[in-house]
Each structure stands twice: as structure tokens, then as C-alpha cells.
Amino acid sequence: MLALASEIGLRPLAGRCHLGLGRLHRSASSLQAAEAHLTTARTMLAEMRMEFWLAQADAELEQLSTLHRSTS
């Protein structure tokens, strides 16, 4: 879905795909992949001013930060 959204220029969908992938990687403890997807999602959602989804990306990044601190 992400590749198709990117290919046809559906940036809102691509941003939400990155958010979903970030959540998935965080729950699977793949912290580096989670951070990459969530950071991309946050950037895209902020650029498009998608405030609802941006708040969710920020919350996910905060949870990821908490995980990083607990594993250090």
C-alpha cells in the first residue's frame, strides 16, 4: 500500500502508512525501524497539517522514547 500511495502521489495515505508501520515495528520491538517510519510519518503529517494524525505520531514517538530509555 505504501509503495502504491507513494507512486500515485497520495501523500496523506503514505503518511498514515508510515505511522502504521511505525506502530507495528514498535510493538515488535524493532525500535530502529519504528523510529524511521514514525519520524517520516511525523514529518509528512506536519507538512500536510494533518493535526489529528500528527498527534498520534507524536504519541507513538513518545512511547518509543520511553522504550529507548527503559532498554538503555
PDB file of N, CA, C and O in Angstrom:
ATOM      1  N   MET A   1       0.820  -1.178   0.000  1.00  0.00           N
ATOM      2  CA  MET A   1       0.000   0.000   0.000  1.00  0.00           C
ATOM      3  C   MET A   1       0.874   1.256   0.000  1.00  0.00           C
ATOM      4  O   MET A   1       0.584   2.219  -0.710  1.00  0.00           O
ATOM      5  N   LEU A   2       1.943   1.240   0.798  1.00  0.00           N
ATOM      6  CA  LEU A   2       2.826   2.399   0.863  1.00  0.00           C
ATOM      7  C   LEU A   2       3.446   2.695  -0.496  1.00  0.00           C
ATOM      8  O   LEU A   2       3.493   3.851  -0.917  1.00  0.00           O
ATOM      9  N   ALA A   3       3.919   1.669  -1.180  1.00  0.00           N
ATOM     10  CA  ALA A   3       4.545   1.869  -2.493  1.00  0.00           C
ATOM     11  C   ALA A   3       3.548   2.449  -3.486  1.00  0.00           C
ATOM     12  O   ALA A   3       3.884   3.352  -4.251  1.00  0.00           O
ATOM     13  N   LEU A   4       2.337   1.940  -3.477  1.00  0.00           N
ATOM     14  CA  LEU A   4       1.311   2.447  -4.387  1.00  0.00           C
ATOM     15  C   LEU A   4       0.936   3.884  -4.044  1.00  0.00           C
ATOM     16  O   LEU A   4       0.814   4.719  -4.940  1.00  0.00           O
ATOM     17  N   ALA A   5       0.753   4.179  -2.769  1.00  0.00           N
ATOM     18  CA  ALA A   5       0.415   5.538  -2.349  1.00  0.00           C
ATOM     19  C   ALA A   5       1.505   6.512  -2.767  1.00  0.00           C
ATOM     20  O   ALA A   5       1.210   7.612  -3.235  1.00  0.00           O
ATOM     21  N   SER A   6       2.754   6.121  -2.602  1.00  0.00           N
ATOM     22  CA  SER A   6       3.873   6.975  -2.994  1.00  0.00           C
ATOM     23  C   SER A   6       3.925   7.153  -4.509  1.00  0.00           C
ATOM     24  O   SER A   6       4.168   8.250  -5.012  1.00  0.00           O
ATOM     25  N   GLU A   7       3.696   6.069  -5.214  1.00  0.00           N
ATOM     26  CA  GLU A   7       3.773   6.094  -6.672  1.00  0.00           C
ATOM     27  C   GLU A   7       2.734   7.025  -7.293  1.00  0.00           C
ATOM     28  O   GLU A   7       3.032   7.735  -8.253  1.00  0.00           O
ATOM     29  N   ILE A   8       1.526   7.025  -6.754  1.00  0.00           N
ATOM     30  CA  ILE A   8       0.472   7.841  -7.361  1.00  0.00           C
ATOM     31  C   ILE A   8       0.258   9.169  -6.634  1.00  0.00           C
ATOM     32  O   ILE A   8      -0.696   9.891  -6.925  1.00  0.00           O
ATOM     33  N   GLY A   9       1.138   9.486  -5.697  1.00  0.00           N
ATOM     34  CA  GLY A   9       1.125  10.805  -5.070  1.00  0.00           C
ATOM     35  C   GLY A   9       0.084  11.003  -3.982  1.00  0.00           C
ATOM     36  O   GLY A   9      -0.334  12.134  -3.737  1.00  0.00           O
ATOM     37  N   LEU A  10      -0.342   9.941  -3.326  1.00  0.00           N
ATOM     38  CA  LEU A  10      -1.288  10.069  -2.222  1.00  0.00           C
ATOM     39  C   LEU A  10      -0.522  10.242  -0.911  1.00  0.00           C
ATOM     40  O   LEU A  10      -0.427   9.320  -0.101  1.00  0.00           O
ATOM     41  N   ARG A  11       0.015  11.431  -0.726  1.00  0.00           N
ATOM     42  CA  ARG A  11       0.850  11.691   0.454  1.00  0.00           C
ATOM     43  C   ARG A  11       0.122  11.467   1.775  1.00  0.00           C
ATOM     44  O   ARG A  11       0.727  10.935   2.706  1.00  0.00           O
ATOM     45  N   PRO A  12      -1.167  11.854   1.902  1.00  0.00           N
ATOM     46  CA  PRO A  12      -1.845  11.575   3.177  1.00  0.00           C
ATOM     47  C   PRO A  12      -1.875  10.080   3.506  1.00  0.00           C
ATOM     48  O   PRO A  12      -1.647   9.689   4.651  1.00  0.00           O
ATOM     49  N   LEU A  13      -2.152   9.260   2.515  1.00  0.00           N
ATOM     50  CA  LEU A  13      -2.165   7.816   2.732  1.00  0.00           C
ATOM     51  C   LEU A  13      -0.757   7.306   3.035  1.00  0.00           C
ATOM     52  O   LEU A  13      -0.580   6.453   3.906  1.00  0.00           O
ATOM     53  N   ALA A  14       0.223   7.812   2.335  1.00  0.00           N
ATOM     54  CA  ALA A  14       1.609   7.394   2.589  1.00  0.00           C
ATOM     55  C   ALA A  14       2.021   7.756   4.014  1.00  0.00           C
ATOM     56  O   ALA A  14       2.670   6.956   4.688  1.00  0.00           O
ATOM     57  N   GLY A  15       1.659   8.929   4.475  1.00  0.00           N
ATOM     58  CA  GLY A  15       1.974   9.337   5.842  1.00  0.00           C
ATOM     59  C   GLY A  15       1.335   8.411   6.869  1.00  0.00           C
ATOM     60  O   GLY A  15       1.960   8.038   7.862  1.00  0.00           O
ATOM     61  N   ARG A  16       0.076   8.046   6.613  1.00  0.00           N
ATOM     62  CA  ARG A  16      -0.608   7.144   7.527  1.00  0.00           C
ATOM     63  C   ARG A  16      -0.035   5.741   7.448  1.00  0.00           C
ATOM     64  O   ARG A  16      -0.021   5.032   8.454  1.00  0.00           O
ATOM     65  N   CYS A  17       0.435   5.321   6.290  1.00  0.00           N
ATOM     66  CA  CYS A  17       1.096   4.011   6.173  1.00  0.00           C
ATOM     67  C   CYS A  17       2.373   3.990   7.011  1.00  0.00           C
ATOM     68  O   CYS A  17       2.643   3.013   7.709  1.00  0.00           O
ATOM     69  N   HIS A  18       3.151   5.056   6.943  1.00  0.00           N
ATOM     70  CA  HIS A  18       4.374   5.131   7.758  1.00  0.00           C
ATOM     71  C   HIS A  18       4.017   5.077   9.245  1.00  0.00           C
ATOM     72  O   HIS A  18       4.712   4.431  10.030  1.00  0.00           O
ATOM     73  N   LEU A  19       2.942   5.749   9.626  1.00  0.00           N
ATOM     74  CA  LEU A  19       2.501   5.713  11.019  1.00  0.00           C
ATOM     75  C   LEU A  19       2.153   4.282  11.420  1.00  0.00           C
ATOM     76  O   LEU A  19       2.579   3.813  12.475  1.00  0.00           O
ATOM     77  N   GLY A  20       1.394   3.599  10.597  1.00  0.00           N
ATOM     78  CA  GLY A  20       1.028   2.209  10.900  1.00  0.00           C
ATOM     79  C   GLY A  20       2.224   1.282  10.962  1.00  0.00           C
ATOM     80  O   GLY A  20       2.311   0.421  11.838  1.00  0.00           O
ATOM     81  N   LEU A  21       3.148   1.460  10.026  1.00  0.00           N
ATOM     82  CA  LEU A  21       4.358   0.634  10.046  1.00  0.00           C
ATOM     83  C   LEU A  21       5.205   0.927  11.283  1.00  0.00           C
ATOM     84  O   LEU A  21       5.792   0.018  11.869  1.00  0.00           O
ATOM     85  N   GLY A  22       5.263   2.183  11.671  1.00  0.00           N
ATOM     86  CA  GLY A  22       5.994   2.539  12.892  1.00  0.00           C
ATOM     87  C   GLY A  22       5.394   1.878  14.120  1.00  0.00           C
ATOM     88  O   GLY A  22       6.111   1.371  14.983  1.00  0.00           O
ATOM     89  N   ARG A  23       4.065   1.889  14.188  1.00  0.00           N
ATOM     90  CA  ARG A  23       3.381   1.218  15.308  1.00  0.00           C
ATOM     91  C   ARG A  23       3.680  -0.273  15.313  1.00  0.00           C
ATOM     92  O   ARG A  23       3.969  -0.858  16.357  1.00  0.00           O
ATOM     93  N   LEU A  24       3.609  -0.872  14.151  1.00  0.00           N
ATOM     94  CA  LEU A  24       3.861  -2.305  14.026  1.00  0.00           C
ATOM     95  C   LEU A  24       5.280  -2.653  14.472  1.00  0.00           C
ATOM     96  O   LEU A  24       5.476  -3.598  15.236  1.00  0.00           O
ATOM     97  N   HIS A  25       6.259  -1.902  14.003  1.00  0.00           N
ATOM     98  CA  HIS A  25       7.648  -2.166  14.381  1.00  0.00           C
ATOM     99  C   HIS A  25       7.880  -1.920  15.867  1.00  0.00           C
ATOM    100  O   HIS A  25       8.637  -2.650  16.506  1.00  0.00           O
ATOM    101  N   ARG A  26       7.225  -0.884  16.428  1.00  0.00           N
ATOM    102  CA  ARG A  26       7.383  -0.628  17.864  1.00  0.00           C
ATOM    103  C   ARG A  26       6.838  -1.795  18.662  1.00  0.00           C
ATOM    104  O   ARG A  26       7.473  -2.239  19.619  1.00  0.00           O
ATOM    105  N   SER A  27       5.674  -2.300  18.285  1.00  0.00           N
ATOM    106  CA  SER A  27       5.089  -3.415  19.040  1.00  0.00           C
ATOM    107  C   SER A  27       5.900  -4.701  18.891  1.00  0.00           C
ATOM    108  O   SER A  27       5.836  -5.581  19.749  1.00  0.00           O
ATOM    109  N   ALA A  28       6.666  -4.810  17.798  1.00  0.00           N
ATOM    110  CA  ALA A  28       7.532  -5.970  17.584  1.00  0.00           C
ATOM    111  C   ALA A  28       8.941  -5.734  18.126  1.00  0.00           C
ATOM    112  O   ALA A  28       9.835  -6.556  17.921  1.00  0.00           O
ATOM    113  N   SER A  29       9.135  -4.620  18.812  1.00  0.00           N
ATOM    114  CA  SER A  29      10.433  -4.245  19.397  1.00  0.00           C
ATOM    115  C   SER A  29      11.529  -4.038  18.362  1.00  0.00           C
ATOM    116  O   SER A  29      12.710  -4.196  18.672  1.00  0.00           O
ATOM    117  N   SER A  30      11.156  -3.689  17.147  1.00  0.00           N
ATOM    118  CA  SER A  30      12.128  -3.294  16.113  1.00  0.00           C
ATOM    119  C   SER A  30      12.259  -1.774  16.193  1.00  0.00           C
ATOM    120  O   SER A  30      11.715  -1.042  15.366  1.00  0.00           O
ATOM    121  N   LEU A  31      12.986  -1.323  17.194  1.00  0.00           N
ATOM    122  CA  LEU A  31      12.967   0.093  17.544  1.00  0.00           C
ATOM    123  C   LEU A  31      13.562   1.001  16.475  1.00  0.00           C
ATOM    124  O   LEU A  31      13.065   2.108  16.270  1.00  0.00           O
ATOM    125  N   GLN A  32      14.612   0.563  15.791  1.00  0.00           N
ATOM    126  CA  GLN A  32      15.207   1.407  14.752  1.00  0.00           C
ATOM    127  C   GLN A  32      14.259   1.594  13.578  1.00  0.00           C
ATOM    128  O   GLN A  32      14.104   2.704  13.070  1.00  0.00           O
ATOM    129  N   ALA A  33      13.628   0.515  13.150  1.00  0.00           N
ATOM    130  CA  ALA A  33      12.662   0.611  12.046  1.00  0.00           C
ATOM    131  C   ALA A  33      11.468   1.449  12.472  1.00  0.00           C
ATOM    132  O   ALA A  33      10.959   2.253  11.691  1.00  0.00           O
ATOM    133  N   ALA A  34      11.019   1.266  13.709  1.00  0.00           N
ATOM    134  CA  ALA A  34       9.894   2.053  14.224  1.00  0.00           C
ATOM    135  C   ALA A  34      10.223   3.537  14.195  1.00  0.00           C
ATOM    136  O   ALA A  34       9.416   4.354  13.751  1.00  0.00           O
ATOM    137  N   GLU A  35      11.408   3.876  14.669  1.00  0.00           N
ATOM    138  CA  GLU A  35      11.805   5.282  14.695  1.00  0.00           C
ATOM    139  C   GLU A  35      11.867   5.875  13.288  1.00  0.00           C
ATOM    140  O   GLU A  35      11.440   7.010  13.074  1.00  0.00           O
ATOM    141  N   ALA A  36      12.389   5.125  12.342  1.00  0.00           N
ATOM    142  CA  ALA A  36      12.486   5.620  10.965  1.00  0.00           C
ATOM    143  C   ALA A  36      11.098   5.902  10.395  1.00  0.00           C
ATOM    144  O   ALA A  36      10.867   6.969   9.826  1.00  0.00           O
ATOM    145  N   HIS A  37      10.179   4.959  10.541  1.00  0.00           N
ATOM    146  CA  HIS A  37       8.833   5.145   9.993  1.00  0.00           C
ATOM    147  C   HIS A  37       8.075   6.251  10.727  1.00  0.00           C
ATOM    148  O   HIS A  37       7.401   7.064  10.094  1.00  0.00           O
ATOM    149  N   LEU A  38       8.181   6.287  12.047  1.00  0.00           N
ATOM    150  CA  LEU A  38       7.453   7.299  12.810  1.00  0.00           C
ATOM    151  C   LEU A  38       7.982   8.699  12.538  1.00  0.00           C
ATOM    152  O   LEU A  38       7.208   9.655  12.485  1.00  0.00           O
ATOM    153  N   THR A  39       9.280   8.828  12.367  1.00  0.00           N
ATOM    154  CA  THR A  39       9.856  10.131  12.049  1.00  0.00           C
ATOM    155  C   THR A  39       9.403  10.598  10.669  1.00  0.00           C
ATOM    156  O   THR A  39       9.070  11.768  10.478  1.00  0.00           O
ATOM    157  N   THR A  40       9.393   9.681   9.716  1.00  0.00           N
ATOM    158  CA  THR A  40       8.900  10.020   8.376  1.00  0.00           C
ATOM    159  C   THR A  40       7.435  10.403   8.435  1.00  0.00           C
ATOM    160  O   THR A  40       7.023  11.391   7.829  1.00  0.00           O
ATOM    161  N   ALA A  41       6.639   9.621   9.167  1.00  0.00           N
ATOM    162  CA  ALA A  41       5.211   9.917   9.307  1.00  0.00           C
ATOM    163  C   ALA A  41       5.012  11.295   9.916  1.00  0.00           C
ATOM    164  O   ALA A  41       4.200  12.082   9.429  1.00  0.00           O
ATOM    165  N   ARG A  42       5.750  11.589  10.979  1.00  0.00           N
ATOM    166  CA  ARG A  42       5.589  12.868  11.657  1.00  0.00           C
ATOM    167  C   ARG A  42       5.905  14.023  10.719  1.00  0.00           C
ATOM    168  O   ARG A  42       5.173  15.012  10.676  1.00  0.00           O
ATOM    169  N   THR A  43       6.990  13.898   9.972  1.00  0.00           N
ATOM    170  CA  THR A  43       7.379  14.945   9.033  1.00  0.00           C
ATOM    171  C   THR A  43       6.307  15.165   7.975  1.00  0.00           C
ATOM    172  O   THR A  43       5.908  16.298   7.707  1.00  0.00           O
ATOM    173  N   MET A  44       5.846  14.075   7.379  1.00  0.00           N
ATOM    174  CA  MET A  44       4.836  14.175   6.328  1.00  0.00           C
ATOM    175  C   MET A  44       3.534  14.766   6.859  1.00  0.00           C
ATOM    176  O   MET A  44       2.951  15.653   6.236  1.00  0.00           O
ATOM    177  N   LEU A  45       3.083  14.276   8.002  1.00  0.00           N
ATOM    178  CA  LEU A  45       1.818  14.736   8.562  1.00  0.00           C
ATOM    179  C   LEU A  45       1.891  16.205   8.980  1.00  0.00           C
ATOM    180  O   LEU A  45       0.916  16.943   8.839  1.00  0.00           O
ATOM    181  N   ALA A  46       3.037  16.623   9.489  1.00  0.00           N
ATOM    182  CA  ALA A  46       3.209  18.032   9.858  1.00  0.00           C
ATOM    183  C   ALA A  46       3.185  18.921   8.615  1.00  0.00           C
ATOM    184  O   ALA A  46       2.557  19.980   8.617  1.00  0.00           O
ATOM    185  N   GLU A  47       3.868  18.490   7.560  1.00  0.00           N
ATOM    186  CA  GLU A  47       3.886  19.272   6.313  1.00  0.00           C
ATOM    187  C   GLU A  47       2.491  19.453   5.736  1.00  0.00           C
ATOM    188  O   GLU A  47       2.180  20.489   5.149  1.00  0.00           O
ATOM    189  N   MET A  48       1.648  18.428   5.909  1.00  0.00           N
ATOM    190  CA  MET A  48       0.290  18.480   5.360  1.00  0.00           C
ATOM    191  C   MET A  48      -0.724  19.040   6.361  1.00  0.00           C
ATOM    192  O   MET A  48      -1.911  19.159   6.056  1.00  0.00           O
ATOM    193  N   ARG A  49      -0.245  19.378   7.550  1.00  0.00           N
ATOM    194  CA  ARG A  49      -1.091  19.930   8.613  1.00  0.00           C
ATOM    195  C   ARG A  49      -2.253  19.000   8.972  1.00  0.00           C
ATOM    196  O   ARG A  49      -3.388  19.438   9.162  1.00  0.00           O
ATOM    197  N   MET A  50      -1.946  17.741   9.056  1.00  0.00           N
ATOM    198  CA  MET A  50      -2.937  16.724   9.439  1.00  0.00           C
ATOM    199  C   MET A  50      -2.843  16.540  10.956  1.00  0.00           C
ATOM    200  O   MET A  50      -2.246  15.581  11.445  1.00  0.00           O
ATOM    201  N   GLU A  51      -3.442  17.475  11.684  1.00  0.00           N
ATOM    202  CA  GLU A  51      -3.259  17.589  13.131  1.00  0.00           C
ATOM    203  C   GLU A  51      -3.674  16.334  13.904  1.00  0.00           C
ATOM    204  O   GLU A  51      -2.979  15.935  14.839  1.00  0.00           O
ATOM    205  N   PHE A  52      -4.778  15.714  13.537  1.00  0.00           N
ATOM    206  CA  PHE A  52      -5.235  14.518  14.246  1.00  0.00           C
ATOM    207  C   PHE A  52      -4.187  13.413  14.167  1.00  0.00           C
ATOM    208  O   PHE A  52      -3.821  12.823  15.184  1.00  0.00           O
ATOM    209  N   TRP A  53      -3.709  13.139  12.965  1.00  0.00           N
ATOM    210  CA  TRP A  53      -2.727  12.068  12.765  1.00  0.00           C
ATOM    211  C   TRP A  53      -1.356  12.477  13.287  1.00  0.00           C
ATOM    212  O   TRP A  53      -0.588  11.628  13.739  1.00  0.00           O
ATOM    213  N   LEU A  54      -1.045  13.757  13.230  1.00  0.00           N
ATOM    214  CA  LEU A  54       0.222  14.257  13.774  1.00  0.00           C
ATOM    215  C   LEU A  54       0.287  14.004  15.276  1.00  0.00           C
ATOM    216  O   LEU A  54       1.324  13.596  15.798  1.00  0.00           O
ATOM    217  N   ALA A  55      -0.822  14.247  15.968  1.00  0.00           N
ATOM    218  CA  ALA A  55      -0.857  13.991  17.414  1.00  0.00           C
ATOM    219  C   ALA A  55      -0.628  12.512  17.706  1.00  0.00           C
ATOM    220  O   ALA A  55       0.022  12.170  18.694  1.00  0.00           O
ATOM    221  N   GLN A  56      -1.150  11.643  16.868  1.00  0.00           N
ATOM    222  CA  GLN A  56      -0.929  10.219  17.065  1.00  0.00           C
ATOM    223  C   GLN A  56       0.529   9.839  16.817  1.00  0.00           C
ATOM    224  O   GLN A  56       1.092   9.016  17.540  1.00  0.00           O
ATOM    225  N   ALA A  57       1.133  10.433  15.805  1.00  0.00           N
ATOM    226  CA  ALA A  57       2.551  10.168  15.529  1.00  0.00           C
ATOM    227  C   ALA A  57       3.410  10.645  16.693  1.00  0.00           C
ATOM    228  O   ALA A  57       4.357   9.967  17.090  1.00  0.00           O
ATOM    229  N   ASP A  58       3.080  11.807  17.237  1.00  0.00           N
ATOM    230  CA  ASP A  58       3.829  12.319  18.383  1.00  0.00           C
ATOM    231  C   ASP A  58       3.702  11.390  19.587  1.00  0.00           C
ATOM    232  O   ASP A  58       4.679  11.148  20.296  1.00  0.00           O
ATOM    233  N   ALA A  59       2.494  10.870  19.816  1.00  0.00           N
ATOM    234  CA  ALA A  59       2.281   9.943  20.929  1.00  0.00           C
ATOM    235  C   ALA A  59       3.082   8.657  20.730  1.00  0.00           C
ATOM    236  O   ALA A  59       3.653   8.121  21.680  1.00  0.00           O
ATOM    237  N   GLU A  60       3.118   8.174  19.507  1.00  0.00           N
ATOM    238  CA  GLU A  60       3.899   6.967  19.214  1.00  0.00           C
ATOM    239  C   GLU A  60       5.395   7.216  19.428  1.00  0.00           C
ATOM    240  O   GLU A  60       6.097   6.370  19.983  1.00  0.00           O
ATOM    241  N   LEU A  61       5.868   8.364  18.990  1.00  0.00           N
ATOM    242  CA  LEU A  61       7.283   8.691  19.186  1.00  0.00           C
ATOM    243  C   LEU A  61       7.613   8.829  20.671  1.00  0.00           C
ATOM    244  O   LEU A  61       8.711   8.472  21.098  1.00  0.00           O
ATOM    245  N   GLU A  62       6.676   9.342  21.454  1.00  0.00           N
ATOM    246  CA  GLU A  62       6.885   9.443  22.898  1.00  0.00           C
ATOM    247  C   GLU A  62       6.971   8.055  23.520  1.00  0.00           C
ATOM    248  O   GLU A  62       7.829   7.813  24.368  1.00  0.00           O
ATOM    249  N   GLN A  63       6.096   7.142  23.111  1.00  0.00           N
ATOM    250  CA  GLN A  63       6.160   5.774  23.615  1.00  0.00           C
ATOM    251  C   GLN A  63       7.471   5.111  23.210  1.00  0.00           C
ATOM    252  O   GLN A  63       8.066   4.366  23.989  1.00  0.00           O
ATOM    253  N   LEU A  64       7.911   5.381  22.008  1.00  0.00           N
ATOM    254  CA  LEU A  64       9.176   4.816  21.536  1.00  0.00           C
ATOM    255  C   LEU A  64      10.334   5.360  22.368  1.00  0.00           C
ATOM    256  O   LEU A  64      11.253   4.622  22.723  1.00  0.00           O
ATOM    257  N   SER A  65      10.285   6.639  22.672  1.00  0.00           N
ATOM    258  CA  SER A  65      11.313   7.256  23.508  1.00  0.00           C
ATOM    259  C   SER A  65      11.358   6.603  24.883  1.00  0.00           C
ATOM    260  O   SER A  65      12.436   6.369  25.430  1.00  0.00           O
ATOM    261  N   THR A  66      10.201   6.313  25.432  1.00  0.00           N
ATOM    262  CA  THR A  66      10.115   5.632  26.727  1.00  0.00           C
ATOM    263  C   THR A  66      10.749   4.244  26.645  1.00  0.00           C
ATOM    264  O   THR A  66      11.460   3.826  27.559  1.00  0.00           O
ATOM    265  N   LEU A  67      10.487   3.531  25.543  1.00  0.00           N
ATOM    266  CA  LEU A  67      11.093   2.211  25.354  1.00  0.00           C
ATOM    267  C   LEU A  67      12.614   2.303  25.258  1.00  0.00           C
ATOM    268  O   LEU A  67      13.332   1.480  25.825  1.00  0.00           O
ATOM    269  N   HIS A  68      13.099   3.321  24.528  1.00  0.00           N
ATOM    270  CA  HIS A  68      14.550   3.505  24.402  1.00  0.00           C
ATOM    271  C   HIS A  68      15.174   3.736  25.765  1.00  0.00           C
ATOM    272  O   HIS A  68      16.234   3.186  26.061  1.00  0.00           O
ATOM    273  N   ARG A  69      14.527   4.549  26.603  1.00  0.00           N
ATOM    274  CA  ARG A  69      15.068   4.838  27.927  1.00  0.00           C
ATOM    275  C   ARG A  69      15.069   3.595  28.807  1.00  0.00           C
ATOM    276  O   ARG A  69      15.998   3.394  29.590  1.00  0.00           O
ATOM    277  N   SER A  70      14.037   2.756  28.689  1.00  0.00           N
ATOM    278  CA  SER A  70      13.964   1.571  29.542  1.00  0.00           C
ATOM    279  C   SER A  70      14.930   0.475  29.114  1.00  0.00           C
ATOM    280  O   SER A  70      15.298  -0.375  29.926  1.00  0.00           O
ATOM    281  N   THR A  71      15.348   0.483  27.845  1.00  0.00           N
ATOM    282  CA  THR A  71      16.287  -0.543  27.385  1.00  0.00           C
ATOM    283  C   THR A  71      17.749  -0.084  27.489  1.00  0.00           C
ATOM    284  O   THR A  71      18.666  -0.862  27.227  1.00  0.00           O
ATOM    285  N   SER A  72      17.954   1.150  27.863  1.00  0.00           N
ATOM    286  CA  SER A  72      19.332   1.665  27.971  1.00  0.00           C
ATOM    287  C   SER A  72      19.931   1.360  29.320  1.00  0.00           C
ATOM    288  O   SER A  72      21.079   1.720  29.581  1.00  0.00           O
TER     289      SER A  72
END
